[in-house]
C-alpha cells in the first residue's frame, strides 16, 4: 500500500495539483489584498464613503447603524457587503486566470497537422495483375 501511495504521489498530475492549490491560495491572498486595500477604498471614495464590508440587513430587529461585527453578535444579519466583496474577488481572479490562459495559448505553437495516412499496400491480386499487364506490354511488337 505504501508503494502504491508513493507511485500516486510521484505521478505528475498529483504533484501539479498540489502546486496549483498552494499557488492558488497565495494568489487568493494577493487578490484579497488588492480588493480590500486598493479597489474597495476607491469604490468607497467614488460612492461617497460607503463601506461595503459593513453593509448588512438586520434580521432580528437590531439597529442597522452598528458595525457588522457588533450586529452579528446582537443577532442574525444578512451581510450582503461581504458577498459583494467576494463577487469582486471572484471576478478579478477569473479575469487574471483568463489573461494567463490566453497568454499561454498564444505562446504555444499550433500543432502540426497530422501526416496523411500512407496508402494501403496493394493486395496480392493487384500485384499479380500488374505483373501480367507488364508482361503483356513487353510481348507487343
PyMOL CGO cylinders between C-alpha atoms (Angstrom):
from pymol import cmd
from pymol.cgo import CYLINDER

trace = [
    CYLINDER, 0.00, 0.00, 0.00, 2.86, 2.38, 0.78, 0.3, 1, 1, 1, 1, 1, 1,
    CYLINDER, 2.86, 2.38, 0.78, 4.41, 1.62, -2.59, 0.3, 1, 1, 1, 1, 1, 1,
    CYLINDER, 4.41, 1.62, -2.59, 1.14, 2.44, -4.36, 0.3, 1, 1, 1, 1, 1, 1,
    CYLINDER, 1.14, 2.44, -4.36, 0.89, 5.68, -2.40, 0.3, 1, 1, 1, 1, 1, 1,
    CYLINDER, 0.89, 5.68, -2.40, 4.45, 6.66, -3.42, 0.3, 1, 1, 1, 1, 1, 1,
    CYLINDER, 4.45, 6.66, -3.42, 3.64, 5.90, -7.07, 0.3, 1, 1, 1, 1, 1, 1,
    CYLINDER, 3.64, 5.90, -7.07, 0.48, 8.02, -6.85, 0.3, 1, 1, 1, 1, 1, 1,
    CYLINDER, 0.48, 8.02, -6.85, 2.34, 10.95, -5.30, 0.3, 1, 1, 1, 1, 1, 1,
    CYLINDER, 2.34, 10.95, -5.30, 5.17, 10.64, -7.82, 0.3, 1, 1, 1, 1, 1, 1,
    CYLINDER, 5.17, 10.64, -7.82, 2.77, 10.96, -10.73, 0.3, 1, 1, 1, 1, 1, 1,
    CYLINDER, 2.77, 10.96, -10.73, 2.93, 14.38, -12.36, 0.3, 1, 1, 1, 1, 1, 1,
    CYLINDER, 2.93, 14.38, -12.36, -0.79, 15.05, -12.02, 0.3, 1, 1, 1, 1, 1, 1,
    CYLINDER, -0.79, 15.05, -12.02, -0.88, 14.81, -8.21, 0.3, 1, 1, 1, 1, 1, 1,
    CYLINDER, -0.88, 14.81, -8.21, 2.20, 16.97, -7.83, 0.3, 1, 1, 1, 1, 1, 1,
    CYLINDER, 2.20, 16.97, -7.83, 0.92, 19.53, -10.33, 0.3, 1, 1, 1, 1, 1, 1,
    CYLINDER, 0.92, 19.53, -10.33, -2.41, 19.67, -8.49, 0.3, 1, 1, 1, 1, 1, 1,
    CYLINDER, -2.41, 19.67, -8.49, -0.69, 20.21, -5.13, 0.3, 1, 1, 1, 1, 1, 1,
    CYLINDER, -0.69, 20.21, -5.13, 1.44, 23.02, -6.54, 0.3, 1, 1, 1, 1, 1, 1,
    CYLINDER, 1.44, 23.02, -6.54, -1.62, 24.58, -8.15, 0.3, 1, 1, 1, 1, 1, 1,
    CYLINDER, -1.62, 24.58, -8.15, -3.55, 24.55, -4.88, 0.3, 1, 1, 1, 1, 1, 1,
    CYLINDER, -3.55, 24.55, -4.88, -0.66, 26.16, -2.97, 0.3, 1, 1, 1, 1, 1, 1,
    CYLINDER, -0.66, 26.16, -2.97, -0.12, 28.83, -5.61, 0.3, 1, 1, 1, 1, 1, 1,
    CYLINDER, -0.12, 28.83, -5.61, -3.88, 29.37, -5.79, 0.3, 1, 1, 1, 1, 1, 1,
    CYLINDER, -3.88, 29.37, -5.79, -4.01, 30.02, -2.06, 0.3, 1, 1, 1, 1, 1, 1,
    CYLINDER, -4.01, 30.02, -2.06, -1.18, 32.53, -2.27, 0.3, 1, 1, 1, 1, 1, 1,
    CYLINDER, -1.18, 32.53, -2.27, -2.78, 34.16, -5.30, 0.3, 1, 1, 1, 1, 1, 1,
    CYLINDER, -2.78, 34.16, -5.30, -6.09, 34.37, -3.43, 0.3, 1, 1, 1, 1, 1, 1,
    CYLINDER, -6.09, 34.37, -3.43, -4.35, 36.27, -0.63, 0.3, 1, 1, 1, 1, 1, 1,
    CYLINDER, -4.35, 36.27, -0.63, -2.89, 38.71, -3.15, 0.3, 1, 1, 1, 1, 1, 1,
    CYLINDER, -2.89, 38.71, -3.15, -6.25, 39.24, -4.82, 0.3, 1, 1, 1, 1, 1, 1,
    CYLINDER, -6.25, 39.24, -4.82, -7.90, 39.68, -1.43, 0.3, 1, 1, 1, 1, 1, 1,
    CYLINDER, -7.90, 39.68, -1.43, -5.38, 42.39, -0.60, 0.3, 1, 1, 1, 1, 1, 1,
    CYLINDER, -5.38, 42.39, -0.60, -5.90, 44.11, -3.97, 0.3, 1, 1, 1, 1, 1, 1,
    CYLINDER, -5.90, 44.11, -3.97, -9.65, 44.11, -3.45, 0.3, 1, 1, 1, 1, 1, 1,
    CYLINDER, -9.65, 44.11, -3.45, -9.68, 45.06, 0.25, 0.3, 1, 1, 1, 1, 1, 1,
    CYLINDER, -9.68, 45.06, 0.25, -6.78, 47.51, 0.26, 0.3, 1, 1, 1, 1, 1, 1,
    CYLINDER, -6.78, 47.51, 0.26, -6.91, 49.06, -3.21, 0.3, 1, 1, 1, 1, 1, 1,
    CYLINDER, -6.91, 49.06, -3.21, -10.21, 48.62, -5.03, 0.3, 1, 1, 1, 1, 1, 1,
    CYLINDER, -10.21, 48.62, -5.03, -12.77, 48.81, -2.25, 0.3, 1, 1, 1, 1, 1, 1,
    CYLINDER, -12.77, 48.81, -2.25, -11.38, 52.09, -0.83, 0.3, 1, 1, 1, 1, 1, 1,
    CYLINDER, -11.38, 52.09, -0.83, -11.52, 53.58, -4.34, 0.3, 1, 1, 1, 1, 1, 1,
    CYLINDER, -11.52, 53.58, -4.34, -15.06, 52.33, -4.84, 0.3, 1, 1, 1, 1, 1, 1,
    CYLINDER, -15.06, 52.33, -4.84, -15.96, 53.69, -1.41, 0.3, 1, 1, 1, 1, 1, 1,
    CYLINDER, -15.96, 53.69, -1.41, -14.46, 57.05, -2.37, 0.3, 1, 1, 1, 1, 1, 1,
    CYLINDER, -14.46, 57.05, -2.37, -16.47, 57.16, -5.61, 0.3, 1, 1, 1, 1, 1, 1,
    CYLINDER, -16.47, 57.16, -5.61, -19.69, 56.14, -3.86, 0.3, 1, 1, 1, 1, 1, 1,
    CYLINDER, -19.69, 56.14, -3.86, -19.33, 58.77, -1.15, 0.3, 1, 1, 1, 1, 1, 1,
    CYLINDER, -19.33, 58.77, -1.15, -17.63, 56.85, 1.64, 0.3, 1, 1, 1, 1, 1, 1,
    CYLINDER, -17.63, 56.85, 1.64, -19.77, 53.73, 1.68, 0.3, 1, 1, 1, 1, 1, 1,
    CYLINDER, -19.77, 53.73, 1.68, -18.01, 50.87, 3.46, 0.3, 1, 1, 1, 1, 1, 1,
    CYLINDER, -18.01, 50.87, 3.46, -19.04, 47.69, 1.69, 0.3, 1, 1, 1, 1, 1, 1,
    CYLINDER, -19.04, 47.69, 1.69, -17.74, 45.42, 4.45, 0.3, 1, 1, 1, 1, 1, 1,
    CYLINDER, -17.74, 45.42, 4.45, -20.29, 46.85, 6.90, 0.3, 1, 1, 1, 1, 1, 1,
    CYLINDER, -20.29, 46.85, 6.90, -23.32, 46.63, 4.60, 0.3, 1, 1, 1, 1, 1, 1,
    CYLINDER, -23.32, 46.63, 4.60, -25.97, 44.36, 6.04, 0.3, 1, 1, 1, 1, 1, 1,
    CYLINDER, -25.97, 44.36, 6.04, -29.67, 43.97, 6.69, 0.3, 1, 1, 1, 1, 1, 1,
    CYLINDER, -29.67, 43.97, 6.69, -30.63, 43.17, 10.29, 0.3, 1, 1, 1, 1, 1, 1,
    CYLINDER, -30.63, 43.17, 10.29, -32.97, 40.19, 10.58, 0.3, 1, 1, 1, 1, 1, 1,
    CYLINDER, -32.97, 40.19, 10.58, -33.87, 40.32, 14.29, 0.3, 1, 1, 1, 1, 1, 1,
    CYLINDER, -33.87, 40.32, 14.29, -34.84, 43.95, 14.74, 0.3, 1, 1, 1, 1, 1, 1,
    CYLINDER, -34.84, 43.95, 14.74, -31.42, 45.19, 15.94, 0.3, 1, 1, 1, 1, 1, 1,
    CYLINDER, -31.42, 45.19, 15.94, -30.20, 48.65, 14.95, 0.3, 1, 1, 1, 1, 1, 1,
    CYLINDER, -30.20, 48.65, 14.95, -28.90, 48.97, 11.38, 0.3, 1, 1, 1, 1, 1, 1,
    CYLINDER, -28.90, 48.97, 11.38, -26.22, 51.52, 12.24, 0.3, 1, 1, 1, 1, 1, 1,
    CYLINDER, -26.22, 51.52, 12.24, -23.92, 49.15, 14.19, 0.3, 1, 1, 1, 1, 1, 1,
    CYLINDER, -23.92, 49.15, 14.19, -20.67, 47.82, 12.72, 0.3, 1, 1, 1, 1, 1, 1,
    CYLINDER, -20.67, 47.82, 12.72, -21.12, 44.39, 11.14, 0.3, 1, 1, 1, 1, 1, 1,
    CYLINDER, -21.12, 44.39, 11.14, -19.27, 42.53, 13.92, 0.3, 1, 1, 1, 1, 1, 1,
    CYLINDER, -19.27, 42.53, 13.92, -21.49, 44.10, 16.59, 0.3, 1, 1, 1, 1, 1, 1,
    CYLINDER, -21.49, 44.10, 16.59, -24.64, 43.43, 14.56, 0.3, 1, 1, 1, 1, 1, 1,
    CYLINDER, -24.64, 43.43, 14.56, -23.66, 39.76, 14.15, 0.3, 1, 1, 1, 1, 1, 1,
    CYLINDER, -23.66, 39.76, 14.15, -23.08, 39.50, 17.89, 0.3, 1, 1, 1, 1, 1, 1,
    CYLINDER, -23.08, 39.50, 17.89, -26.53, 41.01, 18.52, 0.3, 1, 1, 1, 1, 1, 1,
    CYLINDER, -26.53, 41.01, 18.52, -28.32, 38.57, 16.23, 0.3, 1, 1, 1, 1, 1, 1,
    CYLINDER, -28.32, 38.57, 16.23, -28.80, 37.35, 12.69, 0.3, 1, 1, 1, 1, 1, 1,
    CYLINDER, -28.80, 37.35, 12.69, -27.86, 39.68, 9.85, 0.3, 1, 1, 1, 1, 1, 1,
    CYLINDER, -27.86, 39.68, 9.85, -27.82, 39.39, 6.07, 0.3, 1, 1, 1, 1, 1, 1,
    CYLINDER, -27.82, 39.39, 6.07, -24.28, 40.61, 5.30, 0.3, 1, 1, 1, 1, 1, 1,
    CYLINDER, -24.28, 40.61, 5.30, -24.57, 41.41, 1.60, 0.3, 1, 1, 1, 1, 1, 1,
    CYLINDER, -24.57, 41.41, 1.60, -21.49, 43.69, 1.69, 0.3, 1, 1, 1, 1, 1, 1,
    CYLINDER, -21.49, 43.69, 1.69, -19.26, 40.68, 2.31, 0.3, 1, 1, 1, 1, 1, 1,
    CYLINDER, -19.26, 40.68, 2.31, -20.96, 38.93, -0.58, 0.3, 1, 1, 1, 1, 1, 1,
    CYLINDER, -20.96, 38.93, -0.58, -20.29, 41.90, -2.88, 0.3, 1, 1, 1, 1, 1, 1,
    CYLINDER, -20.29, 41.90, -2.88, -16.65, 41.81, -1.87, 0.3, 1, 1, 1, 1, 1, 1,
    CYLINDER, -16.65, 41.81, -1.87, -16.46, 38.07, -2.59, 0.3, 1, 1, 1, 1, 1, 1,
    CYLINDER, -16.46, 38.07, -2.59, -18.00, 38.65, -6.04, 0.3, 1, 1, 1, 1, 1, 1,
    CYLINDER, -18.00, 38.65, -6.04, -15.40, 41.32, -6.81, 0.3, 1, 1, 1, 1, 1, 1,
    CYLINDER, -15.40, 41.32, -6.81, -12.65, 38.91, -5.66, 0.3, 1, 1, 1, 1, 1, 1,
    CYLINDER, -12.65, 38.91, -5.66, -14.04, 36.20, -7.94, 0.3, 1, 1, 1, 1, 1, 1,
    CYLINDER, -14.04, 36.20, -7.94, -14.27, 38.49, -10.96, 0.3, 1, 1, 1, 1, 1, 1,
    CYLINDER, -14.27, 38.49, -10.96, -10.68, 39.64, -10.50, 0.3, 1, 1, 1, 1, 1, 1,
    CYLINDER, -10.68, 39.64, -10.50, -9.38, 36.08, -10.09, 0.3, 1, 1, 1, 1, 1, 1,
    CYLINDER, -9.38, 36.08, -10.09, -11.36, 34.87, -13.11, 0.3, 1, 1, 1, 1, 1, 1,
    CYLINDER, -11.36, 34.87, -13.11, -10.09, 37.78, -15.24, 0.3, 1, 1, 1, 1, 1, 1,
    CYLINDER, -10.09, 37.78, -15.24, -6.46, 37.22, -14.26, 0.3, 1, 1, 1, 1, 1, 1,
    CYLINDER, -6.46, 37.22, -14.26, -6.75, 33.49, -14.96, 0.3, 1, 1, 1, 1, 1, 1,
    CYLINDER, -6.75, 33.49, -14.96, -8.31, 34.30, -18.33, 0.3, 1, 1, 1, 1, 1, 1,
    CYLINDER, -8.31, 34.30, -18.33, -5.34, 36.53, -19.15, 0.3, 1, 1, 1, 1, 1, 1,
    CYLINDER, -5.34, 36.53, -19.15, -2.87, 33.83, -18.08, 0.3, 1, 1, 1, 1, 1, 1,
    CYLINDER, -2.87, 33.83, -18.08, -4.56, 31.09, -20.12, 0.3, 1, 1, 1, 1, 1, 1,
    CYLINDER, -4.56, 31.09, -20.12, -4.82, 33.43, -23.11, 0.3, 1, 1, 1, 1, 1, 1,
    CYLINDER, -4.82, 33.43, -23.11, -1.11, 34.29, -22.92, 0.3, 1, 1, 1, 1, 1, 1,
    CYLINDER, -1.11, 34.29, -22.92, -0.12, 30.62, -22.60, 0.3, 1, 1, 1, 1, 1, 1,
    CYLINDER, -0.12, 30.62, -22.60, -2.30, 29.67, -25.56, 0.3, 1, 1, 1, 1, 1, 1,
    CYLINDER, -2.30, 29.67, -25.56, -0.74, 32.39, -27.71, 0.3, 1, 1, 1, 1, 1, 1,
    CYLINDER, -0.74, 32.39, -27.71, 2.79, 31.24, -26.90, 0.3, 1, 1, 1, 1, 1, 1,
    CYLINDER, 2.79, 31.24, -26.90, 2.14, 27.63, -27.82, 0.3, 1, 1, 1, 1, 1, 1,
    CYLINDER, 2.14, 27.63, -27.82, 2.95, 26.60, -31.34, 0.3, 1, 1, 1, 1, 1, 1,
    CYLINDER, 2.95, 26.60, -31.34, -0.05, 25.39, -33.28, 0.3, 1, 1, 1, 1, 1, 1,
    CYLINDER, -0.05, 25.39, -33.28, 0.00, 21.64, -33.57, 0.3, 1, 1, 1, 1, 1, 1,
    CYLINDER, 0.00, 21.64, -33.57, 1.35, 20.39, -36.87, 0.3, 1, 1, 1, 1, 1, 1,
    CYLINDER, 1.35, 20.39, -36.87, -1.35, 18.82, -38.98, 0.3, 1, 1, 1, 1, 1, 1,
    CYLINDER, -1.35, 18.82, -38.98, -1.16, 15.05, -38.88, 0.3, 1, 1, 1, 1, 1, 1,
    CYLINDER, -1.16, 15.05, -38.88, 0.62, 13.42, -41.79, 0.3, 1, 1, 1, 1, 1, 1,
    CYLINDER, 0.62, 13.42, -41.79, -1.74, 11.86, -44.28, 0.3, 1, 1, 1, 1, 1, 1,
    CYLINDER, -1.74, 11.86, -44.28, -2.01, 8.13, -43.79, 0.3, 1, 1, 1, 1, 1, 1,
    CYLINDER, -2.01, 8.13, -43.79, 0.14, 6.02, -46.08, 0.3, 1, 1, 1, 1, 1, 1,
    CYLINDER, 0.14, 6.02, -46.08, -1.83, 4.39, -48.85, 0.3, 1, 1, 1, 1, 1, 1,
    CYLINDER, -1.83, 4.39, -48.85, -2.52, 0.73, -48.13, 0.3, 1, 1, 1, 1, 1, 1,
    CYLINDER, -2.52, 0.73, -48.13, -0.20, -1.78, -49.73, 0.3, 1, 1, 1, 1, 1, 1,
    CYLINDER, -0.20, -1.78, -49.73, -1.64, -3.39, -52.85, 0.3, 1, 1, 1, 1, 1, 1,
    CYLINDER, -1.64, -3.39, -52.85, -3.20, -6.80, -52.41, 0.3, 1, 1, 1, 1, 1, 1,
    CYLINDER, -3.20, -6.80, -52.41, -1.61, -9.94, -53.86, 0.3, 1, 1, 1, 1, 1, 1,
    CYLINDER, -1.61, -9.94, -53.86, -4.13, -9.96, -56.67, 0.3, 1, 1, 1, 1, 1, 1,
    CYLINDER, -4.13, -9.96, -56.67, -3.28, -6.37, -57.63, 0.3, 1, 1, 1, 1, 1, 1,
    CYLINDER, -3.28, -6.37, -57.63, 0.43, -7.20, -57.66, 0.3, 1, 1, 1, 1, 1, 1,
    CYLINDER, 0.43, -7.20, -57.66, -0.15, -10.25, -59.88, 0.3, 1, 1, 1, 1, 1, 1,
    CYLINDER, -0.15, -10.25, -59.88, -2.40, -8.29, -62.25, 0.3, 1, 1, 1, 1, 1, 1,
    CYLINDER, -2.40, -8.29, -62.25, 0.27, -5.58, -62.52, 0.3, 1, 1, 1, 1, 1, 1,
    CYLINDER, 0.27, -5.58, -62.52, 2.90, -8.17, -63.41, 0.3, 1, 1, 1, 1, 1, 1,
    CYLINDER, 2.90, -8.17, -63.41, 0.61, -9.70, -66.04, 0.3, 1, 1, 1, 1, 1, 1,
    CYLINDER, 0.61, -9.70, -66.04, -0.02, -6.25, -67.52, 0.3, 1, 1, 1, 1, 1, 1,
    CYLINDER, -0.02, -6.25, -67.52, 3.71, -5.53, -67.71, 0.3, 1, 1, 1, 1, 1, 1,
    CYLINDER, 3.71, -5.53, -67.71, 4.38, -8.90, -69.39, 0.3, 1, 1, 1, 1, 1, 1,
    CYLINDER, 4.38, -8.90, -69.39, 1.66, -8.24, -71.95, 0.3, 1, 1, 1, 1, 1, 1,
    CYLINDER, 1.66, -8.24, -71.95, 3.14, -4.81, -72.75, 0.3, 1, 1, 1, 1, 1, 1,
    CYLINDER, 3.14, -4.81, -72.75, 6.55, -6.43, -73.42, 0.3, 1, 1, 1, 1, 1, 1,
    CYLINDER, 6.55, -6.43, -73.42, 5.03, -9.04, -75.84, 0.3, 1, 1, 1, 1, 1, 1,
    CYLINDER, 5.03, -9.04, -75.84, 3.51, -6.46, -78.19, 0.3, 1, 1, 1, 1, 1, 1,
    CYLINDER, 3.51, -6.46, -78.19, 5.51, -5.96, -81.39, 0.3, 1, 1, 1, 1, 1, 1,
]
cmd.load_cgo(trace, "trace")
